[in-house]
Amino acid sequence: MDEFDSSSSSSTKSEKKALNECESMIQKGLKTPTARFLREHLEKAGCPVQDNFFKAINCDQNHAGGYVPGEGIVVCANQIEMQDEVNRVIVHELIHVFDDCRAANLDWTDCAHHACSEIRAGHLSGDCHYKRELLRGHLKIRGQEQECIKRRVLTSLAANPFCSGSTAKNAMEAVWETCYNDTAPFDRA
């Protein structure tokens, strides 16, 4: 979950092409088994997500995408080039949507709530799969996935104006065990 500022200047031909390509990748990504599974569970929970809930934009910040509560999921066309990246963003953000749906009182300004959803999204989306981490230049045999999730949670919380350094870390550590082990709607991670 992040805040996004899309570029409001007139788009060049190459930017429009990138947006169109990203929109096509989004539509393809929505057909993956994991995205379909999450959307089915969102519908069962009373929070159906239509195709127009997803949008390709050009982002000012260095993010791959994000969930904007009440608005939808954005994928940053100027930050993503591969279908696998779009698929991962869709799944990661759909987990945030699922959390928002099932917890009627989820407060994104509360560091513990935000941290919990980020822990779950990082763990359940495959963000920290060892191959992705290897491509990012992180190689560790033991504890790699949890270290990656913690690093990415703190990066996300740093963008939340309600979470400062120690507050973010304390919130993450306080909810870690519960949220890391919460695999809903999946049977297991």
RODO-2510 file (C-alpha; in nm, 4 decimals, decimal comma):
residues 189
     n   res          X          Y          Z
     1     m     0,0000     0,0000     0,0000
     2     d     0,1553     0,3246    -0,1101
     3     e     0,0550     0,6721    -0,2167
     4     f     0,1084     0,7446    -0,5829
     5     d     0,1551     1,0591    -0,7793
     6     s     0,1099     0,9940    -1,1452
     7     s     0,2735     1,2228    -1,3898
     8     s     0,0197     1,4809    -1,4991
     9     s     0,2208     1,6258    -1,7865
    10     s     0,1143     1,5400    -2,1375
    11     s     0,2349     1,1944    -2,2309
    12     t     0,4776     1,1361    -2,5121
    13     k     0,4182     0,8630    -2,7687
    14     s     0,6609     0,6320    -2,5911
    15     e     0,4868     0,6911    -2,2558
    16     k     0,1480     0,6161    -2,4119
    17     k     0,2914     0,3020    -2,5696
    18     a     0,4320     0,1921    -2,2323
    19     l     0,0938     0,2572    -2,0679
    20     n    -0,0860     0,0549    -2,3362
    21     e     0,1630    -0,2308    -2,3044
    22     c     0,1271    -0,2252    -1,9276
    23     e    -0,2538    -0,2314    -1,9542
    24     s    -0,2216    -0,5401    -2,1768
    25     m     0,0116    -0,7035    -1,9247
    26     i    -0,2366    -0,6245    -1,6461
    27     q    -0,5169    -0,7969    -1,8378
    28     k    -0,2910    -1,0973    -1,8975
    29     g    -0,1845    -1,0975    -1,5315
    30     l    -0,5464    -1,1048    -1,4154
    31     k    -0,5802    -1,4424    -1,5884
    32     t    -0,3065    -1,6101    -1,3829
    33     p    -0,4297    -1,8794    -1,1427
    34     t    -0,3222    -1,6870    -0,8313
    35     a    -0,4897    -1,3622    -0,9387
    36     r    -0,8077    -1,5502    -1,0289
    37     f    -0,7991    -1,7324    -0,6933
    38     l    -0,7637    -1,4059    -0,5005
    39     r    -1,0397    -1,2359    -0,6982
    40     e    -1,2723    -1,5326    -0,6356
    41     h    -1,2065    -1,5099    -0,2620
    42     l    -1,2604    -1,1340    -0,2675
    43     e    -1,5961    -1,1893    -0,4356
    44     k    -1,6913    -1,4551    -0,1771
    45     a    -1,5971    -1,2063     0,0959
    46     g    -1,8290    -0,9453    -0,0559
    47     c    -1,5589    -0,7329    -0,2187
    48     p    -1,5679    -0,8104    -0,5921
    49     v    -1,2840    -0,6596    -0,7936
    50     q    -1,3585    -0,5778    -1,1572
    51     d    -1,0999    -0,5347    -1,4337
    52     n    -1,1370    -0,1528    -1,4163
    53     f    -1,0039    -0,1685    -1,0564
    54     f    -0,6560    -0,2002    -1,2133
    55     k    -0,4836     0,0835    -1,3930
    56     a    -0,1474     0,1452    -1,5565
    57     i     0,0036     0,4832    -1,4712
    58     n     0,3396     0,6566    -1,4872
    59     c     0,4697     0,6998    -1,1343
    60     d     0,6877     0,9779    -0,9998
    61     q     0,8307     0,7499    -0,7310
    62     n     1,0359     0,4351    -0,7751
    63     h     0,7543     0,1856    -0,7061
    64     a     0,6271    -0,1040    -0,9107
    65     g     0,2683    -0,0416    -0,8100
    66     g     0,0336    -0,0009    -0,5202
    67     y    -0,3101    -0,0259    -0,3716
    68     v    -0,4998     0,2950    -0,3127
    69     p    -0,7929     0,2184    -0,0771
    70     g    -1,1237     0,3167    -0,2277
    71     e    -0,9678     0,3674    -0,5704
    72     g    -0,7937     0,0520    -0,6873
    73     i    -0,4615    -0,0960    -0,7837
    74     v    -0,2077     0,0891    -0,9931
    75     v     0,0815    -0,0639    -1,1826
    76     c     0,3653     0,1738    -1,2651
    77     a     0,4212     0,1384    -1,6395
    78     n     0,7436     0,3395    -1,6273
    79     q     0,8927     0,1089    -1,3621
    80     i     0,7965    -0,2353    -1,4957
    81     e     0,8975    -0,4037    -1,8176
    82     m     0,8237    -0,7742    -1,7736
    83     q     0,5022    -0,9739    -1,7426
    84     d     0,6322    -1,1567    -1,4342
    85     e     0,6773    -0,8228    -1,2548
    86     v     0,3221    -0,7154    -1,3393
    87     n     0,1880    -1,0525    -1,2205
    88     r     0,3742    -1,0186    -0,8909
    89     v     0,2474    -0,6622    -0,8354
    90     i    -0,1109    -0,7708    -0,9029
    91     v    -0,0903    -1,0582    -0,6531
    92     h     0,0884    -0,8475    -0,3892
    93     e    -0,1681    -0,5693    -0,4138
    94     l    -0,4646    -0,8093    -0,4235
    95     i    -0,3485    -0,9413    -0,0862
    96     h    -0,3729    -0,5846     0,0470
    97     v    -0,7226    -0,5600    -0,1010
    98     f    -0,8144    -0,8905     0,0660
    99     d    -0,6842    -0,7623     0,4003
   100     d    -0,8781    -0,4386     0,3561
   101     c    -1,1924    -0,6361     0,2736
   102     r    -1,1809    -0,8856     0,5596
   103     a    -1,0805    -0,6355     0,8299
   104     a    -1,3528    -0,3741     0,8409
   105     n    -1,1440    -0,1615     1,0753
   106     l    -0,8096    -0,1802     0,8913
   107     d    -0,6419     0,1589     0,9292
   108     w    -0,3583     0,2218     0,6826
   109     t    -0,2324     0,5073     0,9029
   110     d    -0,1756     0,2569     1,1853
   111     c     0,1798     0,1239     1,1473
   112     a     0,0908    -0,2176     1,2901
   113     h    -0,2011    -0,2623     1,0478
   114     h     0,0082    -0,1487     0,7526
   115     a     0,3024    -0,3681     0,8604
   116     c     0,0788    -0,6733     0,8947
   117     s    -0,0613    -0,6402     0,5454
   118     e     0,2878    -0,5820     0,4025
   119     i     0,4217    -0,8904     0,5837
   120     r     0,1382    -1,0993     0,4427
   121     a     0,1735    -0,9579     0,0924
   122     g     0,5491    -1,0098     0,0928
   123     h     0,5174    -1,3647     0,2204
   124     l     0,2233    -1,4788     0,0078
   125     s     0,3025    -1,3072    -0,3236
   126     g     0,6463    -1,4567    -0,3814
   127     d     0,8123    -1,1142    -0,3635
   128     c     1,0993    -1,2682    -0,1718
   129     h     1,1481    -1,5919    -0,3612
   130     y     1,5175    -1,6782    -0,3583
   131     k     1,5488    -1,6326    -0,7378
   132     r     1,4080    -1,2778    -0,7172
   133     e     1,6407    -1,2021    -0,4284
   134     l     1,9368    -1,3390    -0,6213
   135     l     1,8524    -1,1053    -0,9115
   136     r     1,8409    -0,8162    -0,6630
   137     g     2,1907    -0,9078    -0,5465
   138     h     2,0881    -1,0595    -0,2131
   139     l     2,2247    -1,4051    -0,1505
   140     k     2,1792    -1,5739     0,1810
   141     i     2,1249    -1,9423     0,2446
   142     r     1,9295    -1,9311     0,5711
   143     g     1,6581    -1,6831     0,6620
   144     q     1,6702    -1,5112     0,3238
   145     e     1,2930    -1,4919     0,2764
   146     q     1,2163    -1,3452     0,6176
   147     e     1,5041    -1,0979     0,5898
   148     c     1,3752    -0,9873     0,2490
   149     i     1,0186    -0,9458     0,3763
   150     k     1,1368    -0,7384     0,6726
   151     r     1,3489    -0,5176     0,4458
   152     r     1,0597    -0,4620     0,2061
   153     v     0,8076    -0,4002     0,4876
   154     l     1,0307    -0,1290     0,6340
   155     t     1,0715     0,0287     0,2891
   156     s     0,6943     0,0402     0,2461
   157     l     0,6354     0,1735     0,5969
   158     a     0,8937     0,4485     0,5345
   159     a     0,6552     0,5871     0,2707
   160     n     0,3751     0,6069     0,5293
   161     p     0,3859     0,9544     0,6881
   162     f     0,2420     0,8069     1,0088
   163     c     0,5355     0,5681     1,0570
   164     s     0,8847     0,6818     1,1471
   165     g     1,1983     0,4671     1,1720
   166     s     1,1719     0,3075     1,5163
   167     t     0,7906     0,3152     1,5149
   168     a     0,7878     0,1206     1,1874
   169     k     1,0382    -0,1378     1,3077
   170     n     0,8629    -0,1830     1,6432
   171     a     0,5243    -0,2211     1,4729
   172     m     0,6627    -0,4800     1,2312
   173     e     0,8252    -0,6812     1,5090
   174     a     0,5103    -0,6666     1,7239
   175     v     0,2894    -0,8222     1,4540
   176     w     0,5491    -1,0379     1,2759
   177     e     0,4622    -1,3828     1,4133
   178     t     0,0861    -1,3480     1,3786
   179     c     0,0905    -1,1884     1,0343
   180     y     0,3656    -1,4067     0,8856
   181     n     0,1666    -1,7165     0,9837
   182     d    -0,1652    -1,5801     0,8525
   183     t    -0,1927    -1,7290     0,5039
   184     a    -0,5616    -1,6551     0,4323
   185     p    -0,7124    -1,7032     0,1810
   186     f    -0,4447    -1,9601     0,0912
   187     d    -0,4179    -2,2881     0,2821
   188     r    -0,0422    -2,2300     0,3154
   189     a     0,2270    -1,9996     0,1828
***
